[in-house]
Amino acid sequence: MAEDTIKRESDRASYGDILRSTSLIGASSVISMALSVVRLKVLAVLLGPAGVGLFGLFNVVVDLTSSLAGMGVQASGVRQVAVATATGDLHKVARIARVLMLTSLLLGLVGALLLVMFAAPVSNLTFGTEARASAVTMIGMAVFLRIFAGAPTAIIQANRRIGDLAKVTIVGAVLNTVTAIPLVYYFGEAGIVPSMLAVGLTSLIAALWYRRNIRLPAIRLSWREFTVETRMLITLGFAFMVSGLLTAGAALVIRIFIVQQSGVNAAGNYQAAWALGGIYVGFILQSMGTDFYPRLSAVSTDNGTCNRMVNEQARVSMLLAAPGLLGTLALAPLVIAVFYSTKFVDAVPLLRWFCVGMLLRVVAWPMGYVILAKGAQQMFFWTEVAATIVHVGLAWLLLGVIGLEGAGLAFIGLYAWHGVLIYYLVRRLSGFRWSTENLALGAIFAGLTGFAVLAVELMPLWPGAVVALVCTSVGCWFSLNQLIRLVPENWVPLPLRPAVYFVLRHQPERSAPRG
């Protein structure tokens, strides 16, 4: 009895840690995404689908170039600084942090130079004309700012200063919004590129400001030390670079397919649906990279603990993500109209399919971190290559067969296939199996999602929305019930406990004696 009580308390503490980090990163992400939606709303109202499509294409070019030139050093820098911090050797931490800053500065300059050199062909490939070559040259500065800002952000993250990391996100988002919106308002389409530069600059300022809270000793850095540490950062970051490069590359290629087949307006609808489909789960996925990945790496040699942590993370992620995705799926026409405008009506079916795909993505991601935590870089590389081929291939095939909606179905197909593959690989690496609770949870949410999709696709607008909202309500009630059972009792505010436990027909298990 005592051992069972201790185990329950330990489990609740573990789930509490997951929710604590998720809530901190999540709250900052929600604020950041809300402000991002405000910026996109202004863009949509002022410039319409064509302006949103243009913004999306420029953004993908920045993503792709940043992934290529950044060499994954931000992600590898987190690991290297975290390992050094664990030793307690502040001089070692200072040395790696300084190398990370200098390396990011140099790589940022390389990224900007790449766009300057290849502005004409990039413009021709992306927009079908060389007329935007000067704009492509200008966004080279956005690439520089993004890569350089990754260094102070990585140092903050590696020191587990989750609060400061959340502040960086919030402050950066506020500064981004107050500088970017006036540029688009006053200059119209010509203000898109300057607004992207403003976003990059304000993000860098926010990261450098909070980096100052980490006190490190001044050091002298020899050329040999710099080259050795830089080589290690780039070597470790290669897998992350490939992942980011392939993801950005796939996004660019799919948008090019859409522009070629259906025009820039269709690309704008795709961008709108993609942005909204990822808003809700973004904070969950971000918290995995911020907190879950370092914690998993620390226990990666213990397969039992590693597998337990993956099941815990997946369980919390599904409980948090599913209700929001169901609600977005049910109210897709209203969501599109509110966040963009009624001109984006073709984005509605895309948004629904993206919601289904995002739920599959939330399930697959915790397993994928096992591959990274165990250092299986070659396996990670080939899974990313395969995922890109599947995504682009399905998009090309389905766009040609059923039009724009095929891009959303391709995303579902990608994560249905990717989830099965990752599960098989992780089983080989660590003997991972889904817990009985997670299998049941997955079945429940799969059923609710299936009913909601059938309702909105086969029934008239309002009856279909009502059925989907009923599914959403059931999912919300079930998720809240499960989360209350998982977390420590003191997480529920004292005045609310009687009402919460009455509504959920659940009493906290606190009667057992402590060991």
PASEDREN-122383 format. One line per 4 residues: number of its first residue (from 1); their letters; for each residue x, y, z of C-alpha. Coordinates in Angstrom, 2 decimals, m for minus. Layout:
N
NUM> a> X/Y/Z  ... $
//
This chain:
515
1> maed> 0.00/0.00/0.00  2.74/2.43/0.93  4.69/1.59/m2.22  1.58/2.15/m4.36 $
5> tikr> 1.01/5.52/m2.71  4.62/6.55/m3.28  4.39/5.50/m6.92  1.17/7.49/m7.40 $
9> esdr> 2.75/10.55/m5.85  5.86/10.08/m8.01  3.74/9.76/m11.14  1.74/12.87/m10.24 $
13> asyg> 4.97/14.79/m9.65  6.30/13.67/m13.04  3.09/14.69/m14.82  3.15/17.92/m12.83 $
17> dilr> 6.67/18.68/m14.12  5.53/18.08/m17.69  2.52/20.35/m17.26  4.55/23.03/m15.45 $
21> stsl> 7.08/23.37/m18.26  4.34/23.03/m20.87  2.28/25.75/m19.19  5.20/28.19/m19.02 $
25> igas> 6.35/27.63/m22.59  2.76/27.20/m23.69  1.56/30.48/m22.21  4.37/32.40/m23.89 $
29> svis> 3.72/30.55/m27.15  0.00/31.31/m26.98  0.75/35.02/m26.53  3.31/34.92/m29.33 $
33> mals> 0.96/33.06/m31.65  m1.92/35.38/m30.81  0.20/38.36/m31.79  1.35/36.50/m34.89 $
37> vvrl> m2.29/35.96/m35.82  m2.91/39.68/m35.32  m0.09/40.42/m37.75  m1.49/37.91/m40.26 $
41> kvla> m4.99/39.32/m39.81  m3.72/42.79/m40.68  m1.89/41.31/m43.65  m5.01/39.45/m44.78 $
45> vllg> m7.30/42.47/m44.49  m4.89/44.91/m46.13  m3.41/42.70/m48.85  m5.80/39.74/m49.28 $
49> pagv> m4.86/36.12/m50.15  m2.16/37.21/m52.61  m0.37/39.21/m49.89  m0.58/36.33/m47.42 $
53> glfg> 0.71/33.97/m50.10  3.61/36.32/m50.85  4.44/36.57/m47.15  4.34/32.78/m46.85 $
57> lfnv> 6.72/32.33/m49.77  9.22/34.86/m48.38  8.98/33.20/m44.97  9.71/29.77/m46.43 $
61> vvdl> 12.79/31.15/m48.20  14.02/32.51/m44.86  13.27/29.19/m43.12  15.07/27.19/m45.80 $
65> tssl> 18.15/29.42/m45.90  18.33/29.63/m42.09  18.19/25.84/m41.82  20.93/25.44/m44.43 $
69> agmg> 23.31/28.15/m43.18  22.55/27.63/m39.48  23.97/24.09/m39.56  21.85/23.10/m36.56 $
73> vqas> 24.18/24.87/m34.13  21.34/26.26/m32.03  20.08/22.76/m31.22  23.56/21.30/m30.74 $
77> gvrq> 24.50/24.38/m28.72  21.71/23.63/m26.26  23.14/20.17/m25.69  26.77/21.29/m25.40 $
81> vava> 26.04/24.15/m23.00  23.71/21.95/m20.93  26.36/19.22/m20.58  28.96/21.79/m19.58 $
85> tatg> 26.57/23.37/m17.08  26.00/19.98/m15.45  29.75/19.73/m14.69  29.68/22.98/m12.71 $
89> dlhk> 32.73/24.27/m14.62  31.75/27.89/m15.36  34.85/28.51/m17.49  33.90/25.59/m19.73 $
93> vari> 30.34/26.91/m19.97  31.65/30.39/m20.82  33.97/29.00/m23.49  31.23/27.02/m25.24 $
97> arvl> 28.77/29.90/m24.95  31.24/32.30/m26.54  32.05/29.86/m29.32  28.33/29.43/m29.94 $
101> mlts> 27.85/33.21/m30.23  30.79/33.64/m32.63  29.87/30.62/m34.72  26.26/31.80/m35.03 $
105> lllg> 27.47/35.26/m36.05  29.64/33.80/m38.83  26.98/31.38/m40.03  24.43/34.19/m40.09 $
109> lvga> 26.70/36.22/m42.35  27.15/33.19/m44.61  23.36/32.77/m44.85  22.87/36.41/m45.80 $
113> lllv> 25.63/36.17/m48.40  24.04/33.07/m49.95  20.81/34.97/m50.66  22.73/37.93/m52.04 $
117> mfaa> 24.65/35.67/m54.43  21.68/33.59/m55.56  18.90/36.21/m55.35  17.96/35.98/m59.04 $
121> pvsn> 17.64/32.17/m59.31  15.87/31.97/m55.92  13.38/34.62/m57.06  12.83/32.84/m60.36 $
125> ltfg> 12.33/29.44/m58.68  10.03/30.74/m55.95  7.98/33.39/m57.74  8.43/32.44/m61.38 $
129> tear> 10.19/35.74/m62.13  13.44/37.53/m61.31  11.56/40.73/m60.52  11.68/40.00/m56.77 $
133> asav> 15.44/39.43/m56.67  16.03/42.69/m54.76  13.51/41.63/m52.12  15.22/38.23/m51.81 $
137> tmig> 18.52/40.06/m51.28  16.95/42.12/m48.49  15.60/39.11/m46.60  19.18/37.88/m46.36 $
141> mavf> 19.38/40.22/m43.36  16.38/38.42/m41.83  18.33/35.17/m42.18  21.35/36.70/m40.42 $
145> lrif> 19.23/38.01/m37.56  17.43/34.69/m37.05  20.62/32.60/m36.96  22.45/35.00/m34.65 $
149> agap> 19.46/35.26/m32.29  19.55/31.46/m31.95  22.77/31.62/m29.91  21.59/33.61/m26.86 $
153> taii> 18.29/31.72/m26.98  20.16/28.38/m26.86  22.25/29.55/m23.89  19.11/30.51/m21.96 $
157> qanr> 17.44/27.20/m22.78  20.47/25.09/m21.89  20.58/26.70/m18.44  16.94/25.61/m17.93 $
161> rigd> 15.84/29.20/m17.39  12.35/28.42/m18.64  10.93/31.64/m17.21  13.45/33.80/m19.07 $
165> lakv> 12.86/31.79/m22.22  9.14/32.50/m21.92  9.89/36.21/m21.44  12.09/36.23/m24.56 $
169> tivg> 9.19/34.83/m26.55  6.64/37.29/m25.17  8.79/40.41/m25.37  9.97/39.49/m28.85 $
173> avln> 6.40/38.92/m30.03  5.20/42.27/m28.66  8.08/44.15/m30.27  7.55/42.22/m33.52 $
177> tvta> 3.92/43.26/m33.67  4.30/46.96/m32.85  7.05/47.35/m35.46  5.74/45.10/m38.25 $
181> iplv> 2.10/46.22/m38.47  2.81/49.91/m39.20  5.19/48.92/m41.99  2.53/46.84/m43.76 $
185> yyfg> m0.14/49.46/m43.08  1.81/52.37/m44.56  3.71/50.61/m47.36  1.32/47.81/m48.34 $
189> eagi> 2.91/44.90/m50.18  6.24/46.74/m50.21  6.23/46.62/m46.40  6.28/42.80/m46.18 $
193> vpsm> 10.06/42.41/m46.38  10.84/45.35/m44.02  8.34/43.87/m41.53  10.24/40.55/m41.64 $
197> lavg> 13.49/42.41/m40.93  11.83/44.19/m38.00  10.68/40.85/m36.59  14.22/39.44/m36.80 $
201> ltsl> 15.81/42.47/m35.18  13.37/42.69/m32.27  13.70/38.95/m31.61  17.49/39.32/m31.41 $
205> iaal> 17.20/42.29/m29.03  14.89/40.33/m26.70  17.19/37.27/m26.66  20.33/39.33/m25.94 $
209> wyrr> 18.58/41.25/m23.17  17.60/38.13/m21.18  20.91/36.41/m21.93  22.48/39.05/m19.67 $
213> nirl> 20.87/37.35/m16.63  23.31/34.43/m17.00  26.57/35.50/m15.39  29.64/33.83/m16.89 $
217> pair> 33.34/34.60/m16.32  35.35/36.44/m18.96  37.67/34.11/m20.87  40.40/34.19/m23.49 $
221> lswr> 39.60/32.00/m26.46  42.40/30.56/m28.57  41.97/29.81/m32.28  42.41/26.09/m31.57 $
225> eftv> 39.70/26.10/m28.91  37.38/27.96/m31.25  37.88/25.55/m34.15  37.57/22.43/m31.96 $
229> etrm> 34.33/23.59/m30.32  32.90/24.88/m33.59  33.63/21.59/m35.33  31.80/19.74/m32.55 $
233> litl> 28.83/22.09/m32.68  28.49/21.66/m36.44  29.01/17.89/m36.31  26.34/17.44/m33.66 $
237> gfaf> 24.05/19.94/m35.35  24.15/18.24/m38.75  21.12/16.03/m38.03  19.13/19.01/m36.80 $
241> mvsg> 20.19/21.02/m39.83  19.07/18.26/m42.17  15.71/18.05/m40.40  15.10/21.80/m40.61 $
245> llta> 16.35/21.96/m44.19  14.14/19.12/m45.36  11.09/20.49/m43.55  11.57/23.97/m45.00 $
249> gaal> 12.43/22.52/m48.40  9.28/20.40/m48.45  7.19/23.43/m47.47  8.72/25.48/m50.29 $
253> viri> 8.30/22.75/m52.92  4.66/22.15/m51.96  3.91/25.88/m52.16  5.60/25.99/m55.57 $
257> fivq> 3.37/23.10/m56.72  0.33/25.02/m55.49  1.38/28.28/m57.20  2.08/26.47/m60.46 $
261> qsgv> m1.23/24.58/m60.44  m3.62/27.06/m58.84  m1.91/30.46/m58.48  m0.78/32.70/m55.62 $
265> naag> m4.30/32.98/m54.14  m4.33/29.22/m53.54  m0.94/29.51/m51.86  m2.46/32.18/m49.60 $
269> nyqa> m5.30/29.83/m48.61  m2.76/27.09/m47.91  m0.67/29.46/m45.78  m3.74/30.56/m43.80 $
273> awal> m4.86/26.99/m43.07  m1.32/25.88/m42.22  m0.77/28.73/m39.79  m4.07/28.17/m37.96 $
277> ggiy> m3.72/24.38/m37.96  m0.41/24.64/m36.12  m1.29/27.41/m33.69  m2.87/25.29/m30.96 $
281> vgfi> m0.37/22.42/m30.94  2.60/24.71/m31.44  3.10/25.32/m27.73  2.98/21.59/m26.98 $
285> lqsm> 5.56/20.73/m29.62  7.73/23.66/m28.56  7.71/22.53/m24.93  8.93/19.11/m26.05 $
289> gtdf> 12.00/20.66/m27.64  12.53/23.07/m24.78  12.20/20.79/m21.76  11.32/17.21/m22.69 $
293> yprl> 14.27/16.63/m25.02  16.97/17.65/m22.48  15.27/15.58/m19.74  15.01/12.57/m22.05 $
297> savs> 18.66/12.86/m23.09  19.71/12.70/m19.44  18.14/9.23/m19.03  18.62/7.92/m22.57 $
301> tdng> 20.74/4.95/m21.42  17.94/3.72/m19.13  15.41/2.24/m21.54  12.74/1.69/m18.89 $
305> tcnr> 12.80/5.29/m17.66  13.11/6.60/m21.20  10.05/4.69/m22.37  8.02/5.71/m19.32 $
309> mvne> 8.82/9.38/m19.96  7.76/9.08/m23.62  4.42/7.55/m22.61  3.90/10.29/m20.00 $
313> qarv> 4.74/13.07/m22.45  2.52/11.58/m25.16  m0.38/11.19/m22.74  m0.26/14.79/m21.56 $
317> smll> 0.25/16.04/m25.11  m2.80/14.19/m26.42  m4.97/15.36/m23.53  m3.96/18.97/m24.14 $
321> aapg> m4.02/18.94/m27.94  m7.09/16.90/m28.89  m9.85/19.18/m27.51  m8.43/22.28/m29.19 $
325> llgt> m7.97/20.51/m32.51  m11.51/19.10/m32.34  m12.87/22.58/m31.65  m10.92/24.09/m34.54 $
329> lala> m12.14/21.32/m36.84  m15.75/21.90/m35.79  m15.62/25.69/m36.20  m13.23/25.90/m39.16 $
333> plvi> m15.37/28.33/m41.23  m15.76/30.68/m38.26  m12.06/30.41/m37.35  m10.98/31.29/m40.89 $
337> avfy> m13.39/34.22/m41.07  m12.32/35.61/m37.68  m8.57/35.24/m38.09  m8.43/36.07/m41.79 $
341> stkf> m11.54/36.96/m43.81  m14.36/35.38/m45.80  m12.14/35.62/m48.89  m10.24/32.61/m47.53 $
345> vdav> m13.17/30.20/m47.86  m11.03/27.67/m49.76  m8.83/27.33/m46.67  m11.66/25.77/m44.61 $
349> pllr> m11.34/22.12/m45.80  m7.55/22.41/m45.65  m7.73/23.55/m42.03  m9.85/20.53/m41.10 $
353> wfcv> m7.41/18.08/m42.63  m4.46/19.86/m41.00  m6.16/19.45/m37.60  m6.36/15.68/m38.11 $
357> gmll> m2.72/15.58/m39.22  m1.59/17.68/m36.25  m3.15/15.20/m33.83  m1.12/12.42/m35.46 $
361> rvva> 1.94/14.66/m35.24  1.51/15.15/m31.49  1.49/11.36/m31.05  4.59/10.77/m33.19 $
365> wpmg> 6.88/13.52/m31.86  7.63/12.14/m28.35  8.79/8.86/m29.90  11.00/10.72/m32.35 $
369> yvil> 12.96/12.34/m29.54  14.15/8.90/m28.43  16.18/8.64/m31.64  17.80/12.03/m30.98 $
373> akga> 18.37/11.38/m27.27  20.19/8.14/m28.03  22.41/9.83/m30.61  21.20/7.67/m33.53 $
377> qqmf> 21.98/10.43/m36.03  22.11/8.20/m39.10  18.68/6.74/m38.31  17.31/10.24/m37.71 $
381> fwte> 18.78/11.44/m41.02  17.16/8.72/m43.11  13.78/9.00/m41.39  13.76/12.72/m42.19 $
385> vaat> 14.72/12.06/m45.81  11.99/9.45/m46.13  9.40/11.72/m44.52  10.21/14.53/m46.96 $
389> ivhv> 9.91/12.22/m49.96  6.57/10.87/m48.73  5.16/14.34/m47.97  6.23/15.95/m51.24 $
393> glaw> 5.28/12.87/m53.25  1.80/12.65/m51.72  1.26/16.39/m52.16  2.26/16.26/m55.83 $
397> lllg> 0.02/13.25/m56.46  m3.05/14.47/m54.56  m2.83/18.07/m55.76  m3.02/16.78/m59.31 $
401> vigl> m5.93/14.44/m58.54  m8.23/16.43/m56.21  m6.80/19.95/m56.16  m5.83/22.13/m53.21 $
405> egag> m7.53/19.92/m50.63  m5.04/17.20/m51.54  m2.28/19.14/m49.76  m4.14/18.67/m46.48 $
409> lafi> m4.69/14.95/m47.08  m0.98/14.60/m47.90  m0.15/15.95/m44.44  m2.38/13.30/m42.83 $
413> glya> m0.77/10.60/m44.96  2.68/11.78/m43.94  2.10/11.41/m40.19  0.07/8.22/m40.48 $
417> whgv> 3.06/6.66/m42.25  5.71/8.45/m40.15  4.10/7.44/m36.85  4.16/3.76/m37.77 $
421> liyy> 7.79/3.96/m38.94  9.00/5.81/m35.82  7.21/3.35/m33.55  8.94/0.44/m35.27 $
425> lvrr> 12.37/2.09/m35.01  11.96/3.10/m31.37  10.83/m0.44/m30.52  14.18/m1.60/m31.89 $
429> lsgf> 16.16/1.06/m30.03  14.62/0.88/m26.57  11.91/m1.77/m26.58  9.28/0.97/m26.44 $
433> rwst> 5.61/0.03/m26.26  2.56/2.20/m25.92  1.01/1.95/m22.49  m2.49/0.51/m22.17 $
437> enla> m3.74/3.92/m21.03  m2.33/5.62/m24.13  m3.77/3.01/m26.48  m7.21/3.57/m24.95 $
441> lgai> m6.73/7.32/m25.07  m5.73/7.18/m28.73  m8.78/5.06/m29.58  m11.15/7.50/m27.83 $
445> fagl> m9.78/10.57/m29.60  m9.58/8.75/m32.93  m13.27/7.91/m32.60  m14.26/11.45/m31.66 $
449> tgfa> m12.19/12.91/m34.50  m13.67/10.45/m36.99  m17.25/11.35/m35.99  m16.45/15.07/m36.20 $
453> vlav> m14.88/14.77/m39.66  m17.78/12.72/m41.02  m20.26/15.22/m39.60  m18.71/18.34/m41.14 $
457> elmp> m17.97/16.63/m44.45  m21.28/14.81/m45.03  m23.91/16.93/m43.23  m25.12/20.48/m43.93 $
461> lwpg> m23.12/23.28/m42.33  m24.96/23.87/m39.05  m26.02/20.28/m38.20  m22.50/19.10/m38.97 $
465> avva> m21.02/21.83/m36.77  m23.35/20.88/m33.91  m22.35/17.20/m34.05  m18.66/18.16/m34.21 $
469> lvct> m19.11/20.50/m31.22  m20.72/17.68/m29.24  m17.62/15.57/m29.99  m15.49/18.52/m28.88 $
473> svgc> m17.43/18.85/m25.60  m16.99/15.15/m24.85  m13.27/15.44/m25.61  m12.91/18.49/m23.34 $
477> wfsl> m14.71/16.81/m20.44  m12.67/13.62/m20.81  m9.35/15.49/m21.06  m10.08/17.63/m18.01 $
481> nqli> m11.11/14.55/m16.05  m7.87/12.76/m16.91  m5.64/15.75/m16.24  m7.21/16.27/m12.80 $
485> rlvp> m6.41/12.64/m11.98  m2.82/12.95/m13.16  m1.57/16.10/m11.45  m0.94/16.78/m7.76 $
489> enwv> m4.06/17.91/m5.86  m2.52/21.29/m5.02  m2.52/22.15/m8.72  m6.30/22.61/m8.47 $
493> plpl> m7.09/25.96/m6.77  m8.59/25.26/m3.32  m11.86/27.20/m3.89  m12.49/25.27/m7.10 $
497> rpav> m11.77/21.75/m5.84  m15.28/20.85/m4.60  m16.91/22.03/m7.83  m14.30/20.39/m10.06 $
501> yfvl> m14.45/17.04/m8.29  m18.27/17.13/m8.18  m18.61/17.86/m11.90  m16.06/15.19/m12.80 $
505> rhqp> m17.52/12.66/m10.36  m14.02/12.11/m9.06  m12.42/12.28/m5.63  m8.65/12.72/m5.16 $
509> ersa> m6.87/9.64/m3.91  m5.39/10.96/m0.70  m6.75/8.57/1.92  m3.93/6.03/1.68 $
513> prg> m1.20/6.40/4.31  2.15/7.74/3.24  5.14/5.47/3.37 $
//
